[in-house]
Amino acid sequence: MLPAGPQSRRTFLRNSLMGLAGLGLTDVLRLRAAAPAADQDTSVILLWLPGGPPHMETYDMKPDAPDEYRGAFRPVRTVVPGIDVCELLPRHTQVADRFSLIRSIAHNFADHGGGHKKFLTGRDPREPTGFVNDHPMVGSLAAKVWENRDVGIPNYVAGTDDGRQGVDVFSFGAAYLGAAHTPFFVPGDPADPKFQVRNLTMLAALADHLDDRERMRHAFDGFRREADRSGVADAMNEHERRAFRLLTSPKAREAFDLGREPMSLREKYGMHRYGQRALLARRLVEAGVSWVTMVLENPSPPGQGFPKDATYNWDSHAVNCHIFEDAKFRFPFYDRAVAALVEDLYDRGLDKKVLLVVTGEFGRTPRLSYAQGRPGRDHWPQAMSVLVSGGGLRTGTVIGSTDARGERPKDRPLTPNDLWSTVFNHLGIDTTQSFPDHTGRPMPILSDGEPIRELL
């Protein structure tokens, strides 16, 4: 129902604050229970590559395989003897001593939806298609354990392209943990000069006045002072106060402000979505956020589109793109962003605190397929490669291998749960800890899996 007439300033402020609740944070805070949280200064950055990056074009090349398998690119040496990567990843070669590659993770769900659900929840989904979770995404599980941790900034953040921020787009749902444990979404292109963290900046009362950073800062400060003077803050319950503090705190404002970084560093990451999301992730974990997921789909810089034979994300079917032309377009953005993030985490002394995981839901078919006269690769959960860095883990090593054609694990077969067990071990979270599902049945964080010993 629309308001009957003009509102008083007090009423307006109250309604603006209720708008904050509509953003979800007040509900998030109200719904949280009083479970003990792990007491460690640790965090995770997950760079999520939806569609499934091709392991045969990135980290598990097979130059001696038959023509219909090996692809168009050659492997090149890195600074670590024995670790080769694709020639399109030259910056990776310089930081290979600061990451490790896992080449033997596999599962059995070849659909994007089933693959997302299996990989991100660690459990077989009831349906092999669709993106609505039966079980919580691993980030939501971490958020549940850390729910009482208040560092003045949302504790679980996800960055996506605009319009891709729903929890069911990438199976980021919290299932029986409830909406309180879904991420604080940051949609949009952080390389765009007009980029704003809408959930922090677009309060209705201020929307017409956020022309620049200085005016935005004054607007927030004025909003806080007026709330205090009017008594609205006193009228809110504790959960609303906490949501208000989160959304208007200087710490949150500063953490999301990429303009505070030297332009030379921003350019090192790359002035595109991949690079600036990776840099934003580093800023967030440095500010105390426990789990950051950054989704890397469209790599295009602001104002640029796709080449003719490229596609939107990592789903490199021949009907979507020419896989080798897409790689020539996509990989330089990816290479710059990942290598810069790895180097930055170590240079800032964050390599013990922060564990970086880079993966998609599965790999691609080792055997090339063709459509419209161009090559591509289809879904292939039986083999994939995952990059990990930091977290105090062993680096400069390769765990596992696939067979001569890259089709299946040959040595050290692993599952997504072995990866997540390693991640939760870094966070100091006991994976046997359980939470009740919708029926009241206690569900452990992971049903199986062991930390990958070669990384510890």
N, C-alpha and C positions, 0 to 999 in steps of 0.2 A: 504494500500500500504506500502511495506517495505521500510526503509530508503535506499537511493542510495549508501551510503558509511559511513565511520566513522563520528561520530558526535563530534562537539566541546563540551567542558565541559559546556558552557553556554546553548547550545541547549539541551544537555543531562539533565541538571537540569530543564529546562523548560518542557521537555517531562515527567520527573519524576513527576513534579507538576501537569501536565495534567493527569497523572495517578491517582493522588489524586481525581481529579474531577470525574474520572471513578468510584471511590469508592462510589460516590454519595454525599459526603458532600458539595462540591462546589455547585452542583445543588440544594441540600437542602437549602443552605444559600441564593442562588440567587432567589429561588422561594418563599421565605418567605415574607409575607406582613408586613405592619407596624401596625398591630392591637395591642391595649394595652394588656399587660400581667398582670395576677394576681400577686400582690406584696406580696407574703408570702413565708417564708422559710419553705416550706412543701414539702413532697415527698411521693411516693407510691412504695412499692415493691409488685409485683404480682408474686407469685409462682404458675405457671400454670401446672396442672396435666392432660395432654391430654389423652383421652380414657375414663375418668370418674372414679374417685376413688369410691370404694364401701362404701356407708354411713353405711351399716350394719356391716362392718368390721372395721370401724374407729371411728366415733363420734356419731353414733345413733344406738347403739346395742339394740337388742330385745331378751334378754335371755329367756323370757317367751313365745316367739312365737313358733309355731309348728316347728318340726325338719326341714321341708323343707324350712323354712325361716331363722331360727336364726343363722345358721353357726356353725363353729367349735370352736370359741374363746369366752372367757368370758370377760365381762367388769370389769374394776378395778377402785377403787376410786382414786381420785386426791387430791391435797391439798385443793381443794374447795369442801365442802360438797354439794352433789347433782350433781356434774359433774363427770361422768364416761367416760372412753375411753377404747379402746381395750387393752387387756393385752400385745399386741405386741408394745405398745407405752409407755414404762415406763418413758422415759424422759419427755414426755408430762405431766405426772402426777405431776411432780415437778414444772412446770411453769404454771399450769392452772389458777393461780390467775393473770396471765399476758396476757391471751387471752380470747376471748369469742367465743362461737359456735352458728351459725345460722343453725337451723335444718329444716326450713320450706320454703326455696326458691324452686320454681318449675317453669317449662315452658313446652312447648308442642312439642319440636323438638328433636326426638329420634335419628336422624342420626348424625354422628360425625360432618359432615360439617354444617348441619342446626343447630346443638347444639352449635358449635363454633360461628357461625354467630349470632345466637340469643343472646347467653350469652355475647359475647364480644362487640357487637354493641348496644344491648338494643332494637333492632327492629326485627320484623319478616322478615326473608329473602324472596326474591322473589322465590328462589328455595330452597327446603328442603335438598338438597344435594350440595356438592361442597364447596370449601373454599374461593371463591372469594367474597369479601364483596360488598354489595350494599351500605352500610353505614360505616362510619369510626369506627375502633376499638377504645375503650375508651382511650387507651394510645395515639393514634393519636389525639384525640380531646383535651386531655390535652396538648400535644405537640403544637398544633395549638394555644391554648390560651397563652402558655408560649413561643411562638416562638421568641420573642425579648430578652429573658433571655440568657445572655452570661456569663457563669461561667468558661470558659476555658476548657470545656469538653463537649462531646455530651450530650444533655439534655434528650434524650430518648434512652435507651439501652435495648437490648434483648439478652439473652444468650441461646443457643441451642446446641444440639448435632451437630457434623459436618455433613453437607449435609441437615440439617433441618432448615436452616436460611432464606428460602424464605418467603415473606410476605403472600403467599397463602398456606403455609403448615398448619398454625394454624389460619387462618383468622385474620392476623395482618394487613391487608391492610388498607390504609387511604381513599379509595374510592374517593369521590369528593373533598376531601382536597388536594389530590395530593401526589406524592412520597416524597415531601419535609417533610412530617410528618409521615414517616415510621421510625422504630427504627434503630439505629446504631447496627448492629448485631455483636455478639461476639460468633462465632461458635467454637466448640471443647470441649475438656475435661480439665478444669482448674486444675484438680488433676494430670494430666500428667506432669512430669518434663519438657517435650518438648513443653508444651503449649505456644502459642504466640497469642496475639491479632493481627491478621494479618493486619487488616486495619490500625493499628498504626505502626507495625514493619516491614512489608514486602515491603518496598519501593524497587523498582528494583535495585537501585544503591547500596543498602546496604545488600541485601539478603544473599550474600556470607560471610558477616562479622559479623552476629549476633550470635556469638557462645556463648556468655554469657552476663549477665546483664551489666557488666562494659563496655564491648566493644560496646554493643548496645547503652548505654548512650553516649559514645564518638562519635559513628556514627551519632546519632541524632544531637548532638551539632555541629559536623562538617558540617552536611547537612545544618543546619540553618545558620552557619557563611558563608558558600560558597554561599548560596542563597542571603545573604545580600551583599556580596562583588561583586557578579556578576550582581547585579541589577535586578535579576529575580523577587524578592519580590516587587520592585518598579513598575515593569511592569504589575503585576497582578491587576485585579480590586478588589474592597473591599471584595466581596464575596469570591474570591479565597484566599485573604490574611487571611480572617477569617478561612476558611477551613484549610489552611496551619498551622495557629496557633493552631487550635484544634488538628490536627494530630501530631504536633511535640511539643506541650507544655509540660513542666515538670509536670504540674498538671495532665494532662491526663495520661502521662506515669506512674506517681506514683499511681494514683487511680486504674489502672488496674493491678498493680504489687502486687500479693499475697505474693511474697517473702518478703515483708515488714512486714508481720504479724508474730508474734511469732509462732513457730511450735506447741507449746502447744495449742494455740487457733485454729490453722488449724486442729489439730487432734481432738479437741473438736467438731468442725463442722463435721469432718469426711473427710478422704482423699479419697474422691470419688466425682463424678460429682454433686450429690445433695448437699453435704456439701460445696464444694468449690464454687459452683455457689451462694449458699446462702451467704457465706462470701464475695464473690465479690460484691453481691448486697449491702451489708452493707457498703463496702468501697465506692461504687459509690454514694450512697445517702449521705454519710458523706462528700463526695467531692463536693456535690451540684447538682447531677443529680436529676431531678424531678420525672421521672418515669422509673422504672427498672422492666422488665418482665424476669423472669428466668423460662425456661421450664424444667421440671423434667420428663424425660422419662426413659432412660436406667440408672439404678443406679450403674452399675458395676464399681468397681475400675479399674484403668489402668491395662491392660493386662489380665483381667478376663472376662469370658463369663457368660452365664446364666445357672442356674441349669436346669435339664431336663424339669420340669413342670412349669417353669416361662416364662414370656413373656416380650416384649420390653418396653411397656408403661403400662398404667392403664386400658387397654381394656381387662378385665378379663372374656371374654367368655370361656366356657368350651372347645371350639375348639382351643383356643389360649393357655390355661394354666389350671392348677389345681389351682383354686382361693386361696385355703388355703396354698398350697405350695408356690405360688407366693407371698402371703402376708408374709410368714415366711422369704422369701428372701428379699423383697422390703422394708417392714416396718421398719426394723432397720436402714437402710440408711435414710429413710424419717424422722423417729423419731428423730434421732440425729441432722439432719440438721435443722429441724423446731424448735426444742426446743433450740438449740444453738443460732439460729438467734433471737428468742424471747428474750432470756436471754441477749444476747449481746446488742440488741437495748435498753433495759431498763438499763443495767449496764453502758452504755455510755451516758445515758441521751438523747437518740434519740426517746424516746417513745412518745413525743409530736409532734415532727417534722415528723416522719415516720409512715405511716399506712401500715401494712402488711396484705395482703389478700392471702389466700391459698385456691384454688378451682380448679375444672375441669369444663367441660361443662355440666355434669349431673351426677346423681348417677347410681346405678346398680339395676337390678330387685331384689326386696325383696325375691321372690321365686327363689330358686336355679334351675338351669337347668343342664343337663348332656350331655356329648359327649365323646366318646372314654373312657367311664368308669370313667370320672372325673367330679367334680362339677365346675360350673362357674356361673356368673351372666351377664345378658345382659344389653342393654342400658335402662335407666329409668330416663327421665327428670322430672317425676312427684314428685320426692323427691330427696333431696341431702343435704349435709352438707358443710358449709363454715366456715373456721377459720379466725378470724380477731384479730389483736393485735396492740397496739400502737395507734398513731393518736390522743392521748388525749381522746380516747373513754373509755367507761366503760368496765372493764374486769372482769373475774371471773364469767361470767353469761352465760346462755343459752337463746336464743331467739327462740320461736316457738317450735313446736313438730310435730311429725308424728303420725299416728294411730298405733295401737298395732302391726301391721305387717310391719310397715315402708313403707307403700305404697303411702300415700299422706299426705299433711299437715293436721294437726288436729287443732292446735292453731296457730294464727298469720301467716296466709299464706302471703308470700312475693314473689317478682319477682326479677330477676337480676337487674332491674332498681332501685329497692329500695336499693340494695347493692351499685350500682354505684352512686346513689344520695348521699349516705353517704360518698363515696370516694370523690366526687367532692366538697361536703360540707367541708371536711377536707382541700382540696386544695384551698378553697376560690373561687371556680369557680361557677358562676351562670349558672345553667343548662338550663335556658331559652335563653341564648345567642345563636344566630343562625349563620350559615354559608351557603352560597348558594350551592345547589347541581348542578349537571351537566346541569340542565335546568334553573338555576338561582333562583329556589324556595328556600326561606330561611328555613333551617332545624335547629331546636333547638338541643342543645347537647343531651338532653334526651327528649323523647316524653311523658314520664310519670315517676312516681316513686317519693318517698319521703324518706328523711333520716330516718333511723331506730331509732325511738325515744328512744328505750331501751338502745341504745349504746351511746347516746349523754349526 
